[in-house]
Amino acid sequence: MGDYMPEKPEQQSEWVGTPQLAKALGVSQKFLRNNREKFFIAGTHYRNINPTAWRPTYRWHRQRCEARLDELDLKHGTAS
Protein backbone atom coordinates (compact mmCIF):
# COMPACT_ATOMS: atom_id res chain seq x y z
CA MET A 1 0.00 0.00 0.00
CA GLY A 2 1.53 3.31 -1.08
CA ASP A 3 1.17 6.68 0.54
CA TYR A 4 -2.04 8.33 -0.59
CA MET A 5 -2.33 12.08 -0.45
CA PRO A 6 -5.86 13.34 -1.05
CA GLU A 7 -6.09 16.27 -3.43
CA LYS A 8 -6.30 19.62 -1.74
CA PRO A 9 -9.18 21.79 -2.85
CA GLU A 10 -8.01 24.56 -5.12
CA GLN A 11 -7.35 27.62 -3.04
CA GLN A 12 -8.15 30.97 -4.53
CA SER A 13 -5.27 33.35 -4.21
CA GLU A 14 -5.95 36.60 -2.44
CA TRP A 15 -3.89 38.28 -5.19
CA VAL A 16 -5.52 38.12 -8.61
CA GLY A 17 -4.96 39.63 -12.05
CA THR A 18 -6.89 42.60 -13.43
CA PRO A 19 -9.38 40.53 -15.50
CA GLN A 20 -10.23 38.31 -12.52
CA LEU A 21 -10.69 41.27 -10.18
CA ALA A 22 -12.84 43.19 -12.66
CA LYS A 23 -15.12 40.18 -13.06
CA ALA A 24 -15.34 39.57 -9.29
CA LEU A 25 -16.19 43.20 -8.59
CA GLY A 26 -18.51 43.75 -11.54
CA VAL A 27 -16.43 46.59 -12.95
CA SER A 28 -14.45 46.95 -16.15
CA GLN A 29 -10.71 46.47 -16.50
CA LYS A 30 -10.65 50.04 -17.80
CA PHE A 31 -12.25 51.23 -14.54
CA LEU A 32 -9.46 49.56 -12.56
CA ARG A 33 -6.72 50.96 -14.82
CA ASN A 34 -8.16 54.48 -14.79
CA ASN A 35 -8.79 54.58 -11.05
CA ARG A 36 -5.89 52.52 -9.69
CA GLU A 37 -4.08 55.47 -8.10
CA LYS A 38 -7.26 57.41 -7.32
CA PHE A 39 -9.03 54.78 -5.19
CA PHE A 40 -6.39 52.22 -4.26
CA ILE A 41 -3.10 52.20 -2.35
CA ALA A 42 -0.01 50.56 -3.85
CA GLY A 43 1.19 47.66 -1.72
CA THR A 44 -2.17 47.38 0.03
CA HIS A 45 -4.69 47.02 -2.77
CA TYR A 46 -2.41 46.33 -5.73
CA ARG A 47 1.20 45.61 -6.58
CA ASN A 48 3.28 45.52 -9.72
CA ILE A 49 4.69 42.01 -9.92
CA ASN A 50 7.37 42.98 -12.47
CA PRO A 51 8.54 46.53 -11.69
CA THR A 52 11.41 46.43 -14.20
CA ALA A 53 9.20 45.55 -17.17
CA TRP A 54 8.25 48.16 -19.75
CA ARG A 55 4.58 47.32 -19.26
CA PRO A 56 3.54 46.81 -15.64
CA THR A 57 1.69 43.68 -14.56
CA TYR A 58 -0.55 44.24 -11.57
CA ARG A 59 -1.92 41.86 -9.01
CA TRP A 60 -4.82 43.01 -6.88
CA HIS A 61 -5.80 41.95 -3.38
CA ARG A 62 -9.36 40.85 -4.03
CA GLN A 63 -10.79 41.19 -0.52
CA ARG A 64 -9.15 44.56 0.17
CA CYS A 65 -10.27 45.99 -3.17
CA GLU A 66 -13.80 44.75 -2.63
CA ALA A 67 -13.89 46.33 0.82
CA ARG A 68 -12.49 49.59 -0.58
CA LEU A 69 -15.12 49.82 -3.31
CA ASP A 70 -17.84 49.00 -0.78
CA GLU A 71 -16.44 51.79 1.37
CA LEU A 72 -16.63 54.17 -1.59
CA ASP A 73 -19.96 52.69 -2.74
CA LEU A 74 -18.50 52.11 -6.21
CA LYS A 75 -19.01 48.41 -6.72
CA HIS A 76 -20.73 47.09 -9.86
CA GLY A 77 -19.71 49.96 -12.10
CA THR A 78 -21.70 52.79 -10.55
CA ALA A 79 -18.81 55.17 -11.18
CA SER A 80 -16.18 55.50 -13.88
C-alpha positions as CSV (number, residue, x, y, z in Angstrom):
1,M,0.0,0.0,0.0
2,G,1.5,3.3,-1.1
3,D,1.2,6.7,0.5
4,Y,-2.0,8.3,-0.6
5,M,-2.3,12.1,-0.5
6,P,-5.9,13.3,-1.1
7,E,-6.1,16.3,-3.4
8,K,-6.3,19.6,-1.7
9,P,-9.2,21.8,-2.8
10,E,-8.0,24.6,-5.1
11,Q,-7.4,27.6,-3.0
12,Q,-8.2,31.0,-4.5
13,S,-5.3,33.3,-4.2
14,E,-6.0,36.6,-2.4
15,W,-3.9,38.3,-5.2
16,V,-5.5,38.1,-8.6
17,G,-5.0,39.6,-12.1
18,T,-6.9,42.6,-13.4
19,P,-9.4,40.5,-15.5
20,Q,-10.2,38.3,-12.5
21,L,-10.7,41.3,-10.2
22,A,-12.8,43.2,-12.7
23,K,-15.1,40.2,-13.1
24,A,-15.3,39.6,-9.3
25,L,-16.2,43.2,-8.6
26,G,-18.5,43.7,-11.5
27,V,-16.4,46.6,-13.0
28,S,-14.4,46.9,-16.1
29,Q,-10.7,46.5,-16.5
30,K,-10.6,50.0,-17.8
31,F,-12.3,51.2,-14.5
32,L,-9.5,49.6,-12.6
33,R,-6.7,51.0,-14.8
34,N,-8.2,54.5,-14.8
35,N,-8.8,54.6,-11.1
36,R,-5.9,52.5,-9.7
37,E,-4.1,55.5,-8.1
38,K,-7.3,57.4,-7.3
39,F,-9.0,54.8,-5.2
40,F,-6.4,52.2,-4.3
41,I,-3.1,52.2,-2.4
42,A,0.0,50.6,-3.8
43,G,1.2,47.7,-1.7
44,T,-2.2,47.4,0.0
45,H,-4.7,47.0,-2.8
46,Y,-2.4,46.3,-5.7
47,R,1.2,45.6,-6.6
48,N,3.3,45.5,-9.7
49,I,4.7,42.0,-9.9
50,N,7.4,43.0,-12.5
51,P,8.5,46.5,-11.7
52,T,11.4,46.4,-14.2
53,A,9.2,45.6,-17.2
54,W,8.3,48.2,-19.7
55,R,4.6,47.3,-19.3
56,P,3.5,46.8,-15.6
57,T,1.7,43.7,-14.6
58,Y,-0.6,44.2,-11.6
59,R,-1.9,41.9,-9.0
60,W,-4.8,43.0,-6.9
61,H,-5.8,41.9,-3.4
62,R,-9.4,40.8,-4.0
63,Q,-10.8,41.2,-0.5
64,R,-9.1,44.6,0.2
65,C,-10.3,46.0,-3.2
66,E,-13.8,44.7,-2.6
67,A,-13.9,46.3,0.8
68,R,-12.5,49.6,-0.6
69,L,-15.1,49.8,-3.3
70,D,-17.8,49.0,-0.8
71,E,-16.4,51.8,1.4
72,L,-16.6,54.2,-1.6
73,D,-20.0,52.7,-2.7
74,L,-18.5,52.1,-6.2
75,K,-19.0,48.4,-6.7
76,H,-20.7,47.1,-9.9
77,G,-19.7,50.0,-12.1
78,T,-21.7,52.8,-10.5
79,A,-18.8,55.2,-11.2
80,S,-16.2,55.5,-13.9
